[in-house]
Amino acid sequence: MIEIKNIEKSFGDAKVLKGISAVFETGKTNLIIGRSGSGKTVMLKTLLGIHSQDSGTISFDGRIYSQLNPDEKRTLRTEIGMVFQGSALFDSMPVEDNVAFPLKMFTNKKDPEIKERVNVVLDRVNLKGANKKFPGELSGGMQKRVAIARAIVNNPKYLFCDEPNSGLDPETSIVIDELIREITREYKITTVINTHDMNSVLQIGEKIVFLKDGIKEWEGDNEQILKTDNQSTVEFVYSSELFKKVRESLLSSGN
């Protein structure tokens, strides 16, 4: 579980995060959503320690990040997996070396152990036998699965995903969403996903935090978001004609 309390962050005179509090639950897909400029990317980077908050606390299963010493912070970083927006694979390395990278960086495992673990996670993301391929030989969806394999190879307690469906077609996006949800439940990970994809929100939004202008405007799950009367959330969710029709159908049926 990750808990944030009264997080504030400014850059110069611009206040980007304004007293945000939330709990991101273990074993669930926790989504941060909002329009461009809402603060969701800054929030994710603050959770990751890339930005330091001006005030407030971030705790990882009771460990308050700002109170940890350098060794404790280093340990915590080994418990974090990250799926970047553009996959961020090393083009010059084959798949197996990309996936093995965190193990070589953060553990003392020997080559046979590393190879075994790499094969396990590649099999888990349905890429068995892709070890020797290079990223340029893979489709966008396959590259994303390699990125997920790399993110979980070190058995993380916390998984962060930045726009994991960026650049993917709708069908592949559904596959990636479902894979992230399955892995989250299977490994009992606290997963936090930064997204603006409403299909992802509806499919895997077990906990949703909606930001607007640096404020937590609304939170709930993927069923509640379709029925909320919070005007800002309604405007965000039903900005397309398709979702307007979904809402009208729900309201008319009384669900």
LORO-327750 format. One line per 3 residues: their letters; for each residue x, y, z of N, C-alpha, C. Coordinates in steps of 0.05 Angstrom, whole numbers, plus 5000, padded with zeros to 4 digits. Example, Ala and Ser with C-alpha at 12.3 -4.5 7.8 and 13.67 -1.06 7.14 Angstrom:
% residues 2
as = 5264,4886,5156,5246,4910,5156,5264,4934,5156 ~ 5257,4955,5142,5273,4979,5143,5258,5001,5157
***
This chain:
% residues 255
mie = 5017,4976,5000,5000,5000,5000,5018,5025,5000 ~ 5010,5044,4984,5023,5070,4984,5003,5091,4993 ~ 5010,5107,5013,4992,5127,5023,5006,5154,5020
ikn = 4991,5173,5009,5001,5201,5007,4983,5219,5023 ~ 4995,5238,5037,4979,5256,5054,4988,5285,5048 ~ 4968,5301,5039,4971,5330,5036,4996,5337,5019
iek = 5000,5323,4997,5023,5328,4980,5020,5355,4965 ~ 5040,5372,4967,5041,5396,4951,5067,5398,4936 ~ 5066,5409,4912,5090,5412,4896,5087,5436,4878
sfg = 5108,5453,4879,5108,5477,4862,5134,5478,4846 ~ 5132,5491,4823,5156,5497,4807,5156,5527,4803 ~ 5174,5541,4818,5173,5570,4819,5147,5579,4831
dak = 5133,5597,4817,5107,5607,4827,5083,5589,4820 ~ 5089,5569,4804,5067,5552,4795,5063,5528,4814 ~ 5040,5528,4827,5034,5506,4845,5020,5484,4829
vlk = 5033,5460,4827,5023,5439,4810,5006,5418,4825 ~ 5015,5411,4849,4999,5393,4866,4991,5408,4891 ~ 4965,5406,4897,4953,5424,4918,4940,5407,4940
gis = 4956,5397,4958,4945,5383,4981,4931,5357,4975 ~ 4943,5340,4959,4930,5315,4951,4935,5293,4971 ~ 4914,5279,4978,4916,5255,4996,4901,5232,4982
avf = 4913,5208,4984,4901,5185,4972,4915,5160,4983 ~ 4901,5137,4980,4913,5111,4987,4911,5094,4962 ~ 4934,5083,4954,4936,5064,4931,4939,5036,4943
etg = 4920,5019,4937,4917,4993,4950,4933,4971,4937 ~ 4943,4953,4954,4958,4929,4945,4939,4910,4931 ~ 4949,4898,4909,4933,4878,4894,4912,4890,4876
ktn = 4912,4917,4874,4892,4930,4857,4907,4948,4836 ~ 4893,4953,4814,4903,4972,4795,4892,5000,4802 ~ 4910,5017,4811,4904,5044,4820,4910,5064,4797
lii = 4891,5078,4788,4895,5096,4765,4894,5125,4773 ~ 4913,5141,4762,4913,5170,4764,4905,5180,4737 ~ 4883,5195,4736,4873,5205,4710,4869,5235,4712
grs = 4867,5247,4688,4863,5276,4687,4873,5286,4660 ~ 4864,5310,4653,4872,5322,4628,4902,5330,4628 ~ 4913,5337,4606,4940,5347,4605,4942,5372,4622
gsg = 4963,5373,4639,4966,5396,4656,4952,5393,4683 ~ 4940,5371,4688,4925,5367,4713,4943,5361,4736 ~ 4968,5352,4731,4986,5346,4752,4992,5316,4755
ktv = 4980,5300,4738,4983,5271,4742,5011,5261,4737 ~ 5025,5272,4717,5053,5264,4712,5071,5273,4735 ~ 5067,5297,4745,5083,5306,4768,5077,5289,4792
mlk = 5052,5281,4795,5045,5263,4818,5060,5237,4816 ~ 5061,5225,4792,5075,5200,4788,5105,5203,4794 ~ 5117,5224,4784,5145,5229,4788,5151,5235,4818
tll = 5133,5247,4832,5136,5251,4860,5135,5225,4876 ~ 5117,5208,4868,5115,5182,4881,5141,5166,4877 ~ 5153,5169,4853,5177,5155,4847,5202,5168,4859
gih = 5199,5191,4871,5222,5204,4883,5238,5221,4863 ~ 5229,5223,4838,5242,5240,4818,5239,5269,4826 ~ 5215,5277,4835,5211,5303,4847,5208,5300,4877
sqd = 5217,5319,4892,5212,5320,4921,5188,5338,4927 ~ 5169,5328,4942,5146,5345,4948,5155,5368,4967 ~ 5140,5390,4965,5146,5413,4982,5136,5408,5011
sgt = 5114,5394,5013,5103,5387,5039,5085,5362,5036 ~ 5078,5350,5059,5063,5325,5058,5081,5301,5060 ~ 5069,5277,5061,5084,5253,5064,5076,5232,5044
isf = 5095,5215,5037,5090,5191,5020,5101,5167,5035 ~ 5084,5147,5040,5093,5124,5055,5088,5098,5039 ~ 5107,5081,5040,5106,5055,5026,5104,5034,5048
dgr = 5079,5023,5051,5074,5003,5072,5085,5013,5099 ~ 5078,5038,5105,5086,5049,5131,5113,5063,5132 ~ 5129,5060,5111,5155,5072,5110,5153,5100,5098
iys = 5156,5121,5113,5154,5148,5103,5180,5155,5088 ~ 5177,5160,5062,5201,5162,5045,5220,5184,5054 ~ 5210,5207,5062,5228,5229,5070,5243,5223,5096
qln = 5235,5202,5111,5249,5195,5136,5268,5172,5132 ~ 5270,5161,5108,5289,5139,5104,5317,5149,5100 ~ 5336,5134,5109,5364,5140,5104,5372,5131,5076
pde = 5395,5139,5066,5403,5131,5038,5402,5101,5033 ~ 5411,5085,5051,5410,5056,5047,5381,5046,5045 ~ 5364,5057,5062,5335,5048,5062,5322,5057,5036
krt = 5329,5081,5026,5318,5090,5001,5328,5073,4978 ~ 5353,5064,4979,5364,5047,4958,5349,5020,4958 ~ 5344,5010,4982,5329,4985,4984,5301,4988,4973
lrt = 5288,5010,4979,5261,5015,4969,5261,5016,4938 ~ 5281,5028,4927,5282,5030,4897,5284,5002,4884 ~ 5296,4983,4898,5297,4956,4886,5270,4942,4888
eig = 5251,4953,4903,5225,4942,4905,5205,4954,4886 ~ 5215,4972,4868,5198,4986,4850,5203,4977,4821 ~ 5182,4972,4806,5184,4966,4778,5171,4989,4763
mvf = 5181,4995,4738,5170,5017,4723,5166,5010,4694 ~ 5142,5016,4684,5137,5013,4655,5134,5041,4644 ~ 5153,5048,4626,5154,5075,4615,5135,5078,4592
qgs = 5127,5103,4586,5108,5109,4565,5117,5097,4538 ~ 5143,5101,4531,5152,5091,4505,5167,5065,4507 ~ 5162,5050,4528,5175,5024,4534,5204,5028,4544
alf = 5219,5047,4531,5246,5053,4540,5265,5029,4539 ~ 5262,5013,4519,5280,4990,4516,5307,4998,4504 ~ 5328,4983,4509,5354,4989,4497,5354,4975,4470
dsm = 5355,4992,4449,5353,4981,4421,5376,4963,4414 ~ 5399,4967,4427,5423,4952,4420,5425,4925,4435 ~ 5406,4920,4453,5406,4896,4469,5384,4877,4460
pve = 5388,4851,4460,5366,4833,4455,5347,4833,4478 ~ 5324,4821,4474,5303,4821,4494,5313,4811,4521 ~ 5327,4788,4521,5336,4777,4547,5354,4795,4563
dnv = 5371,4811,4549,5388,4830,4563,5372,4854,4574 ~ 5352,4863,4558,5335,4884,4568,5321,4876,4594 ~ 5310,4852,4594,5295,4842,4617,5314,4837,4641
afp = 5338,4828,4635,5357,4821,4656,5370,4846,4669 ~ 5367,4869,4656,5381,4893,4665,5377,4900,4695 ~ 5353,4900,4706,5349,4906,4734,5363,4885,4753
lkm = 5363,4860,4744,5376,4840,4761,5406,4844,4762 ~ 5418,4852,4739,5446,4857,4739,5454,4882,4754 ~ 5436,4902,4754,5441,4927,4767,5437,4926,4797
ftn = 5417,4912,4806,5408,4914,4834,5411,4888,4850 ~ 5420,4866,4839,5423,4842,4854,5451,4829,4849 ~ 5456,4809,4865,5481,4794,4862,5477,4767,4850
kkd = 5455,4764,4836,5448,4738,4824,5469,4730,4803 ~ 5475,4704,4801,5493,4694,4781,5478,4690,4754 ~ 5494,4688,4733,5482,4686,4706,5461,4664,4703
pei = 5466,4640,4714,5445,4619,4711,5419,4627,4724 ~ 5420,4640,4748,5396,4649,4762,5382,4670,4746 ~ 5398,4689,4735,5386,4711,4719,5372,4700,4695
ker = 5385,4681,4681,5373,4670,4657,5347,4655,4663 ~ 5347,4641,4685,5322,4626,4693,5299,4646,4699 ~ 5306,4667,4714,5285,4687,4721,5275,4701,4696
vnv = 5293,4708,4678,5285,4722,4653,5266,4704,4637 ~ 5272,4678,4636,5255,4660,4621,5227,4657,4634 ~ 5227,4658,4661,5201,4656,4675,5183,4680,4668
vld = 5194,4705,4669,5177,4728,4665,5171,4731,4635 ~ 5188,4723,4617,5181,4724,4589,5159,4705,4583 ~ 5159,4682,4595,5137,4663,4592,5111,4675,4603
rvn = 5114,4689,4626,5090,4700,4638,5076,4722,4621 ~ 5092,4737,4606,5080,4757,4588,5076,4747,4560 ~ 5077,4720,4557,5071,4708,4531,5092,4715,4509
lkg = 5117,4716,4518,5139,4720,4499,5160,4698,4500 ~ 5152,4675,4506,5171,4652,4508,5185,4649,4481 ~ 5211,4647,4482,5227,4643,4458,5235,4668,4444
ank = 5228,4692,4456,5235,4717,4443,5262,4728,4453 ~ 5277,4712,4468,5301,4721,4482,5321,4735,4464 ~ 5326,4725,4440,5347,4736,4423,5338,4757,4404
kfp = 5312,4763,4404,5303,4784,4386,5311,4811,4396 ~ 5313,4830,4378,5319,4858,4386,5293,4874,4385 ~ 5291,4896,4401,5266,4912,4402,5256,4920,4374
gel = 5274,4926,4356,5266,4935,4329,5251,4913,4313 ~ 5254,4888,4322,5241,4866,4308,5213,4860,4320 ~ 5205,4875,4340,5180,4870,4354,5159,4891,4348
sgg = 5134,4883,4350,5112,4902,4348,5111,4919,4373 ~ 5095,4940,4371,5092,4958,4394,5081,4943,4419 ~ 5061,4926,4414,5050,4910,4437,5070,4891,4449
mqk = 5087,4879,4432,5107,4861,4442,5129,4876,4458 ~ 5136,4900,4448,5155,4916,4462,5144,4924,4490 ~ 5119,4929,4491,5107,4936,4517,5107,4912,4536
rva = 5103,4889,4525,5104,4865,4542,5133,4860,4552 ~ 5153,4866,4535,5181,4864,4545,5185,4884,4568 ~ 5174,4908,4565,5177,4928,4586,5164,4919,4612
iar = 5141,4905,4610,5128,4895,4634,5144,4873,4646 ~ 5155,4855,4629,5173,4833,4639,5196,4845,4654 ~ 5209,4866,4643,5231,4878,4657,5223,4891,4683
aiv = 5199,4902,4684,5189,4916,4708,5184,4896,4730 ~ 5177,4871,4724,5170,4852,4745,5192,4831,4750 ~ 5214,4833,4736,5234,4812,4738,5246,4811,4766
nnp = 5246,4833,4780,5258,4834,4806,5238,4831,4829 ~ 5214,4820,4822,5193,4815,4841,5186,4840,4857 ~ 5178,4862,4843,5174,4887,4858,5149,4886,4875
kyl = 5149,4903,4896,5125,4906,4912,5107,4928,4900 ~ 5120,4946,4885,5106,4969,4874,5112,4971,4844 ~ 5090,4975,4828,5093,4977,4799,5081,5003,4790
fcd = 5097,5019,4776,5087,5044,4765,5087,5043,4735 ~ 5065,5052,4723,5062,5051,4694,5054,5079,4684 ~ 5070,5089,4665,5064,5116,4654,5052,5113,4626
epn = 5026,5118,4623,5012,5115,4598,5020,5089,4584 ~ 5015,5066,4596,5024,5041,4584,5012,5034,4557 ~ 4990,5047,4550,4977,5041,4524,4983,5062,4502
sgl = 5001,5080,4508,5008,5101,4489,5018,5089,4463 ~ 5006,5097,4441,5015,5087,4415,5005,5060,4406 ~ 4988,5048,4423,4979,5021,4417,4950,5022,4405
dpe = 4943,5003,4388,4916,5001,4378,4897,4992,4400 ~ 4871,4996,4397,4852,4989,4419,4853,4960,4427 ~ 4856,4942,4408,4856,4913,4415,4881,4906,4432
tsi = 4904,4916,4423,4929,4911,4438,4928,4924,4466 ~ 4916,4948,4467,4913,4962,4493,4898,4945,4513 ~ 4877,4932,4504,4861,4915,4522,4878,4892,4532
vid = 4895,4880,4515,4912,4858,4523,4932,4868,4544 ~ 4944,4891,4540,4964,4902,4559,4950,4908,4585 ~ 4927,4921,4584,4912,4927,4609,4907,4902,4625
eli = 4897,4881,4612,4890,4856,4626,4915,4843,4637 ~ 4937,4844,4622,4962,4833,4632,4971,4847,4657 ~ 4970,4873,4658,4978,4889,4681,4960,4881,4705
rei = 4934,4879,4700,4916,4872,4722,4921,4844,4733 ~ 4926,4825,4715,4931,4797,4723,4957,4796,4740 ~ 4978,4810,4731,5003,4809,4745,5000,4823,4773
tre = 4985,4845,4773,4980,4859,4799,4968,4840,4819 ~ 4948,4825,4811,4934,4807,4829,4951,4783,4836 ~ 4964,4772,4816,4980,4748,4819,5003,4752,4839
yki = 5017,4774,4836,5041,4779,4852,5035,4798,4876 ~ 5009,4805,4879,5001,4823,4901,5018,4848,4902 ~ 5018,4862,4879,5034,4886,4876,5015,4911,4880
ttv = 5027,4932,4890,5013,4958,4890,5019,4972,4864 ~ 5000,4972,4846,5004,4983,4819,4991,5010,4816 ~ 5006,5030,4806,4996,5057,4802,5001,5063,4772
int = 4979,5070,4758,4980,5075,4730,4971,5103,4723 ~ 4988,5118,4709,4981,5145,4699,4970,5142,4671 ~ 4945,5150,4667,4932,5146,4641,4911,5167,4635
hdm = 4905,5171,4610,4882,5187,4602,4863,5170,4585 ~ 4869,5144,4583,4854,5126,4566,4828,5116,4581 ~ 4805,5126,4572,4780,5119,4586,4774,5089,4583
nsv = 4783,5076,4562,4779,5047,4560,4793,5033,4583 ~ 4818,5042,4589,4832,5030,4611,4818,5035,4638 ~ 4808,5060,4641,4793,5067,4665,4770,5047,4670
lqi = 4755,5042,4649,4731,5025,4651,4739,4996,4654 ~ 4760,4987,4642,4768,4959,4643,4782,4952,4669 ~ 4801,4968,4678,4817,4959,4701,4818,4980,4723
gek = 4801,5000,4723,4801,5020,4744,4789,5012,4770 ~ 4804,4996,4785,4794,4986,4811,4795,5008,4832 ~ 4814,5027,4829,4815,5051,4845,4824,5074,4827
ivf = 4809,5096,4826,4814,5117,4808,4816,5144,4823 ~ 4837,5158,4818,4840,5185,4829,4840,5205,4805 ~ 4821,5223,4805,4818,5242,4783,4829,5269,4792
lkd = 4849,5279,4778,4861,5305,4785,4851,5326,4765 ~ 4847,5350,4776,4841,5373,4759,4855,5397,4771 ~ 4872,5410,4755,4886,5434,4764,4901,5429,4790
gik = 4913,5405,4793,4929,5399,4816,4914,5391,4841 ~ 4888,5389,4839,4871,5382,4862,4858,5354,4857 ~ 4855,5338,4878,4841,5313,4875,4811,5320,4874
ewe = 4800,5318,4850,4773,5326,4846,4753,5304,4853 ~ 4762,5279,4849,4743,5256,4854,4760,5231,4857 ~ 4749,5211,4872,4761,5185,4872,4739,5164,4876
gdn = 4744,5140,4865,4725,5118,4866,4734,5096,4849 ~ 4715,5079,4839,4723,5057,4821,4710,5060,4794 ~ 4714,5040,4776,4704,5043,4749,4674,5040,4746
eqi = 4660,5031,4766,4631,5031,4766,4621,5058,4776 ~ 4633,5068,4797,4624,5093,4808,4628,5117,4790 ~ 4650,5115,4774,4656,5138,4757,4635,5143,4735
lkt = 4621,5122,4727,4600,5125,4707,4575,5137,4718 ~ 4573,5138,4744,4548,5147,4757,4552,5173,4773 ~ 4577,5182,4775,4582,5205,4792,4567,5230,4783
dnq = 4561,5247,4803,4548,5273,4796,4568,5296,4799 ~ 4594,5289,4803,4615,5309,4804,4618,5320,4776 ~ 4613,5346,4773,4611,5358,4746,4637,5356,4731
stv = 4659,5362,4744,4685,5361,4730,4692,5333,4720 ~ 4685,5313,4736,4690,5285,4729,4672,5277,4706 ~ 4647,5285,4707,4628,5280,4686,4638,5291,4659
efv = 4647,5316,4660,4657,5329,4636,4681,5315,4624 ~ 4699,5304,4642,4723,5290,4632,4715,5263,4620 ~ 4699,5248,4635,4692,5221,4627,4675,5221,4602
yss = 4656,5240,4600,4636,5239,4578,4642,5260,4557 ~ 4668,5265,4553,4676,5284,4532,4672,5273,4504 ~ 4668,5247,4502,4662,5235,4476,4633,5227,4474
elf = 4622,5227,4450,4594,5220,4446,4588,5192,4455 ~ 4607,5174,4452,4603,5146,4460,4597,5144,4490 ~ 4613,5157,4506,4609,5155,4535,4585,5171,4544
kkv = 4577,5192,4529,4553,5206,4535,4529,5187,4533 ~ 4529,5170,4512,4508,5151,4507,4507,5130,4529 ~ 4532,5122,4538,4534,5102,4560,4520,5113,4585
res = 4527,5138,4591,4516,5151,4615,4485,5153,4613 ~ 4476,5162,4590,4447,5166,4586,4433,5139,4590 ~ 4445,5117,4580,4433,5091,4582,4432,5082,4612
lls = 4454,5087,4626,4455,5080,4655,4434,5095,4671 ~ 4432,5121,4666,4414,5137,4681,4385,5130,4675 ~ 4379,5124,4650,4352,5117,4642,4343,5090,4653
sgn = 4363,5072,4656,4357,5045,4667,4355,5045,4697 ~ 4365,5066,4710,4364,5068,4739,4387,5053,4753 ~ 4407,5043,4738,4430,5029,4749,4450,5048,4762
***
